[in-house]
Amino acid sequence: MFWILAAGLTAITAFAILSPLRKGRAGPAPAASYDLRVYRDQLAEVERDLERGVIGPEDAQRLRAEIGRKVLDADRRLGQAGPAGRAGRALVPALVLALMLAGAVVLYLREGVPGAPDMPLAERVAAADAAYRARPAQAEAEAQAPARPAPDLSQADPEYLAMIDQLRAAVARNPQDQQGLALLATNEMRLGNLTAARDAQQRLVDLRGDQADPVQLMQLATLMVEAAAGVVTPEAEAVLARTLTLDPDQPQARYLRGVMLIQNGRPDLAFPIWRLLLEEGPANAPWVPSIRAAIEELAWLAGEAGYRAPSDQSGPDALDLEAARDMTPADQARMAEDMVARLQDRLASQGGTPDEWARLISALSVLDRDDHARRILAEARNRFGATPEAIAPIEAAAERAGLTP
C-alpha cells in the first residue's frame, strides 16, 4: 500500500511540474507568427490602395519591398523559435526532475525501512513503555550531560562570595543544619553550581524525611532535571510523585510530569496535563511560554489535530495599573522594588524563561542596581550560554542596560 501511495504522489507531483512545460510546447504561437499575419494584411492593403488609386505604382512597389523585408525577418525569427528548440529547452527540466526522483528512491532504499509494517497502537504504547523503563538513572544522566562551563564569578560581589564560603564551611561543620542546607542550595543555584545545589537540597530533603514540604521537593526535582540536562530520571520522577501526593495541584510538578511523558513517547498523556496548565494560567507563569510554543504540535501528536491554544492574555492587570497611577512616586518605587524581588525569588527557586531573566536584568538596571544586574547576568549566562537562541534576549537586555562593553 505504501509503495502504491508513494508512486501515485510521485506521478502527481511530476505531472504538476511538467504540465506547464508541456503546455508551453503547444501553447500560444511565438510573436513572429503574429508579425507575419500583420505583414500579410499590410500587403493586401497596399494592393487595395493601388486599385482605388490612393497610391501610385511607384509607391506601391516601394511599400511591397519594405514589407517583404519585414516578412523575411519575421520568418527567420519564427524558424529560430521552432518546436525543436522548445522541446530541447523542456528536456532539461524533465531530466533534472527524473534525477531528483531517482535520487529520492535511492536515498529511501538506503536510509529507510521499505519492508517495515505499520506499527499498531498497542506496539507503539509498548515501545514507549520500553523507552520509559530504559531511562538512565540520575547519576548516569548527569555523567552523560554536556559539560557546563565553570561559573563566571569575575563580576560577583567579593563580600557575597566570602559569605557563601562561610556558609559552606558552616554546613560542613554542622551537616544537620536544615536552614543552612536550604540557604546553601539556593545560593549554589544562584551561582550556577547545579551539582552542589542539588546535593545540598537532597541532604535537606533526606533530613526532613516525611516532613519535607512540596516546595522543598519541587526544588529538588527541578535541580535534578537541570543537572541531568533536562532528562526526567526515575529518581526525579519519584520526587515529583511525592510532590503531587502532597499537593496534586502543584503546577511545576505537573509541567515536569508532562515533560517526562513527552520524553518517553506518550504525547497522548502529556497533552491533557499541559492543556489544563495553559488554561489555568497565570499567563506569566514560567512554564507557560514553553507550553504555548509546543502545545499545538503536541495536540496533533495526541490525535487532537483541531486544537488551537487560547490567546495570550499576559500583561499587567488593569486594576494594578489604575492603582499605580494613584500612587506617590515613593510608593511606585516600592512597588517596583517588590515586583523585582518577587521575580528574582521565583527565578532562584523555580527557574524561568530567558525572557524573564532579561526582564529582571532590565528592571535592576532601571533601579540603578547595575552591580546586582551584572551578577544576575553572569548567572543567566551560566544557565543559558550554551543555547544561542536562549541567551540572545538576555544579551540584548544587557546591552540596552549598558552592562556589556
Secondary structure, 3 states (H helix, E strand, C coil): CHHHHHHHHHHHHHHHHHHHHHHHHHCCCCHHHHHHHHHHHHHHHHHHHHHHCCCCHHHHHHHHHHHHHHHHHHHHHHHHCCHHHHHHHHHHHHHHHHHHHHHHHHHHHHHCCCCCCCCCHHHHHHHHHHHHHCCCCHHHHHHHCCCCCCCCCCCCCHHHHHHHHHHHHHHHHCCCCHHHHHHHHHHHHHHCCHHHHHHHHHHHHHHHHHHCCHHHHHHHHHHHHHHCCCCCCHHHHHHHHHHHHHCCCCHHHHHHHHHHHHHCCCHHHHHHHHHHHHHHCCCCCCCHHHHHHHHHHHHHHCCCCCCCCCCCCCCCCHHHHHHHHCCCHHHHHHHHHHHHHHHHHHHHHHCCCHHHHHHHHHHHHHCCCHHHHHHHHHHHHHHHCCCHHHHHHHHHHHHHCCCCC
